[in-house]
Amino acid sequence: KKREKAWEFAAAVRQQPFYASAAAGELVVAGSRDKKVYGLDPKTGKKVWDVPTAGQVDASPVIVGGRVYVGCLSDGGEVYVL
């Protein structure tokens, strides 16, 4: 069996690292230090959507019942439900 990279993703603007684990379901969902949460196609790695947040996203998102829950580093300590 040969190991190959299936795909990779980098934001088009303000590229920053992804520190937390991604969540996978119908989409791969990951938060970035560029203050966005991304929904990516699991087969191609192409961006399906992104949501801006109030701060850097270092928390791993959780997918439950068709919703994504993720927190971000900000003064208010927001938790987003997408």
Summary of the structure (lengths in Angstrom):
residues: 82
radius of gyration: 12.8
end to end distance: 37.5
largest distance: 47.6
contacts: 210
relative contact order: 0.22
helix: 0%
strand: 37%
